[in-house]
Amino acid sequence: MKARLLLIAPVVAFAPLAFAQNYEPPRNAMGQPDISGAWTNESLTRFERSPRYGERLVMTPEEVAQLEGGADERWEEANAPTDPEEGAPEFARVGGYNAYWVGNNNRVGRVGGEPRTSHITYPADGRVPPRKADAPPEQTSPLQTIFFTADVGDLESHDTRSGAERCIFWPSHAGAVMRAAAYNANYQITQGADAVAINIETIHDTRIIPLTREHNAASAVTRPWMGDSIGWYEGDTLVVETINFHPDQYFYYASEDLKVTERFTRVADDRLLYQFHVEDPLVWDEPWGGEYEFTTSDGVHEYACHEGNYALYNALRIGRMQDAGVISADNTQAPRD
């Protein structure tokens, strides 16, 4: 009985939620359930659950109040207008002079009104399962990382820096799986008769999802960024299946057998339920996955990754200064001119 329950658990977790069954999503001119428009997945809820919650999926009112307490006041203070007469600040963290361009990431993520402790819902601890003992070795590449880490990348060349830093690709935002971020978390979904396009604000990556049941056989060789996605409608839900991911697309060191199934279901005028199911029999004993809700957004903003961006140039400049002994190798700040 235990084995049978384990097998059906992902199916149960992937089923449409009862609270959404009374909602009738609008239909577009093509008769499809209308999931188009601008959406965001920013929230205070983590992808993986903090161990302090154990196997508890829903936060208590006290926990919500602790996380969200003072959020509006902090936002108002951080987003105060900048005085144009003040000049440039001596120091400003990434994101700009005020908080508008970072985003108002001040609310716990909710599904059906429930404040969630994590986006992963199975296994029960809300965390990515441990790797199998005989799983393939973890493959690392400079392009796999979101930012520089100790095990991947260095300051030798732009070729050894991450794909996100080089404005090539940001895997966590684009998916599949599409994971929430602290900023640039806006998406534009456009539906057509033969395909669905999901434009992600970060680097403006765009997933093109043909509405077909057949994968592109060539993708097994070409291995495109974001993998080979196909989609179809099941009632009010868009189902998307993705295989053949790029080998340098980091997703918890999955293997080339990774398959992700996503479901998009509009559950309210301003909410879009997103569910994901992850399978890789070479790496994990069982599938895992979860869900969260997108909420409506004011749109996708410009993401000028290269224009006026001196970060990569300055990082390599520091590396050359370290090579020349101008600054020590453990000094991460270049001297002021």
N, C-alpha and C positions, 0 to 999 in steps of 0.2 A: 504493500500500500504506500509506503514512503516513496519508493521509486516512482510509482505512478503519479503521486502528488508533485514530485519534482518535475516530471515531464510536462504536466499541465500548467504549472505555475506561470511560466511566461505567457501562455495563451490567455489565462485569466487576467494577468496584469496588462495585457495588450487590448483587452476588450473595451469598447466604449463605456464611459462612466455613466452610472444610472442618473446622476444629476443632470446630464446633458441630453437625456432622451426626449424630453419634452420640447426642446428647442428645435425649430425648423429653420435651417440655414437658408439664406437667400440663394437663388439660382442665377447664373449669368445667362447671357444671350445664347450660349451654346448648350444650356441645360445642365451644366456642371454645378456642383456645390461651390458657391463663391467664397474662395479663401484669399482672393487677391487683395492687394493694398499694402500699406506700410505697417510693419509690426516690429516689436522689440521684445527681447528676452532678458533684459537687465533685471537683476534682483539681488537681494542679499543671500538668497539660498545657494548653497554650494552644490556643485555637481556631485561630489562624493560627500557622504555624511560625516560630520565630526564624530569621533568615537564617544563623545560625552552623551550623545543621544541614544546610543545602543541600537536596538532594532525598532526604535520609535520613529514613525514616519511623520507624525503631526506634532507641531510645537504647541506648548501650552500658551495661554494668553500672557502669562508672566514673561515667558521667553521672547514672545513677539514684542512685548512692550520694551524689554531690555534692548533688543536689537534696533527697533524702530524709534525708540525714545529720543526726542530732540532732533529727528531727521529733518523735519521741515525748517527748523531754526538753523541747523547747520548748513542746509542748502541755501537759504536766504543769505547767510553771511558769506559763504564761499562764492556765491553768484552775484555779489554786489557789483554795481557798475564800476568800471575802472576809470579813474580820473586821467584824461588824456594829457594833462599838464604835468603829471608826476614823473614821466619818463620811464624807462625800463627798470624793473626791479633788480636789485642786486642778485637775487636768486629766485627762480620760479621753477617749480617742479613740472614735469611733463604734463601737458594738458592745457596750458594757456594761463593767462593772467587771472581768469576767474573760472567758475565751474561749469559754465554753460556747455562748453565743448567736450566736457568729460561725461556729463549725463547725470541725471538725478537717480542714482542707484541706491535708493534709501528704503526700499520696501522688501519684506520677505515674500518669496514666491508662493503663490497660492494655486491650488488645483481644486476646482469646485468649491472655492471659498476656504479650503483647508490650508493653513500655513504649513508649508512643508519643510522638513529638516534636510532634505537632499533631493536632487533630481533623479538619482538612481533609486529605484524602488525594489529591485530584486537583483542580487540576493538580499536577505532580510536586513543585513547590516548597512545597506546603502552604499557599499564600496565596491570598486573593481575587484573581482576575485583574484586570488593569488594565481600565479602561473603554474602550469603543470610541471612536474619534476622533469619530464622529458620534452618540454617545450623547446623550440629552436632558440639559439642564443639571441639576446637582445641586440638588434642591429642599430648602430648609431651612425648618423650623418650630420654634418653641419646644417643641412637644410631641414632636418627633422625638428629642431628645437624652435620654440617660440622666441626665446631670448638666449643669450650666451649662458651655457652651463659648464661646470667643470669637466664633464665627461665628453662634451662635444664642442668643437669650435675653439678658436684662439684668435690672436690678433695678427697672424701672419699675412693674411690677404682677405679681400672681400669674399673670395671663394670659400673661406673657412667660417664665415658668419652665417647666421640663421636665415632661412627663407623669409621670415617675417621682417627681419631687420633690413633685408635687401629688397623689400617690397615685391617679393615674388609670390608668396602665398602665406596665409595665416590659417592653419588647419583647424584650430579649435572653433573659430567662428563659422567657417564655410561648411564644415562637415564633409560627409556624414560621419559622426553625429554632430549636430550643431549645438555647441556648448555656450552657455551664457558668458558674458564678459562685463568688465567694469565700465567700459565705454565703447563707443562706435558699435553699439549693439543693435543697430537698425537694419531691417530687411525689407525688401520690396518684392512681393510675389506677383507675378504676371502669368495669367492663364491663357493658353491658346487652344485651338482645336486639336493640335498634334503634339503639343509640348507645354511644359510649365517651366518658367524661369524664376530662380530665386537669386536676387542680387543682394550681396552682403556689403554693408557700408565699409567694413575694413578691407582695404586694398581693392574694393569693388570687384571681388571675385563673383562670378555668376555661374550658378549650377544650371545647366540645361538638362531637363528631364523629359526625354521622349515618352509619349504615352503609348507604350508598346509592351508586349510581354516578352520580347526577344532582346537579349543583350547583344551588343556589338562584338562579334567574335574577335575583331582586331584589338579590342581593349586588353585582351590577355597578353598581348605583346607590347602595345603602346603604353599601358598603365597610366592613364591621364591623372592629373591632379583632380581631387575629389572623386576619383573612381569612375566607374561606368554605371550610371543611374538609369533605371527605367521606372515608369509609373503607370498606375491605372486607378480607376475609381471603384470603390466598393461602397455602394450606397452614398452616404454623405462624407465619405473619407477618401482622401488621396493617399494611396499607398505607394511608397518609393522603395525600391530594392537596389542596393549598390554593392558592386563587387569590383575586383581588379583595381585596387587602389595603387597609387604611385608608391614605389618602394621607399621614397624619402618622405612620405606623408606620415608623420608621427601620430599614432593612436595607441598609446600604451604598449608599444612594441609588439603590435599584432603581426601576424604572419601574412603571406600572400593569399591565404585562404579566408581572410576576413570578409564577412558579409554583414551588412547593416540594413535593417528594414525599419522604415520610418512611416508614421501615420500622422496625417494632418486633418483635424476635424474641427470645424468651427462650432463652438459651443455657446456662443453669445455674440452679439453685435460687435463687442470689443474684445473678445477672447478667442484664441485659437489653440486648441489642445494639440500638443506635440508629443508623440510617443516614439521611443526608439528601442530596438531589439538587436543585440550584438551577438554574433556567432563567430567563433574561430576555434574549431576542434583541435587544432594543433597547439593552441596556447591555453585555452580554458576548458575545464571539464564540462561546464554547462553554459548555456547562453545567459546573458545578463542584460539589464536595460532599465528603463524608467520613463518618466514623463515630466513635463512642466507645461505652463500655459504662456504663450505669447500674448501680449496686450497691444492695443493699437498705438501707433507711433505717429509723430508729426512729419515723418519722412526720412529719406536717406540723404545725408549731407555729403558734401565733398570730402574726399579722403586724399589729400595731396601728400602722398607718401614720399615722392622724390623731390617735389618742388620746394626749394628752400630748406631742405633737410640736411643738416650738416653732421648728424649724429655718426653715421658710418665713417665719413671722412675724418672726423675728430677722433673716433675710436682707433682707427689705423694710425693716425698721427701720433697718438699716445704710444702705440706699439713701437713706432720708429724711435720715439724719444727714449723709451725704455731700452731699446737696442743700443742706442748711443750713450746710455748711462746718464742722460740728462735728468731723468727721474727714476726712482727705484721701481723694480718690477711689481711691488705690492702697492704702489701709489696709483689709485684709480682717478685722481684729479690732476689735470694738466695745470701747470703754473700759469698765473695770470700774466698777461702781456704788460 
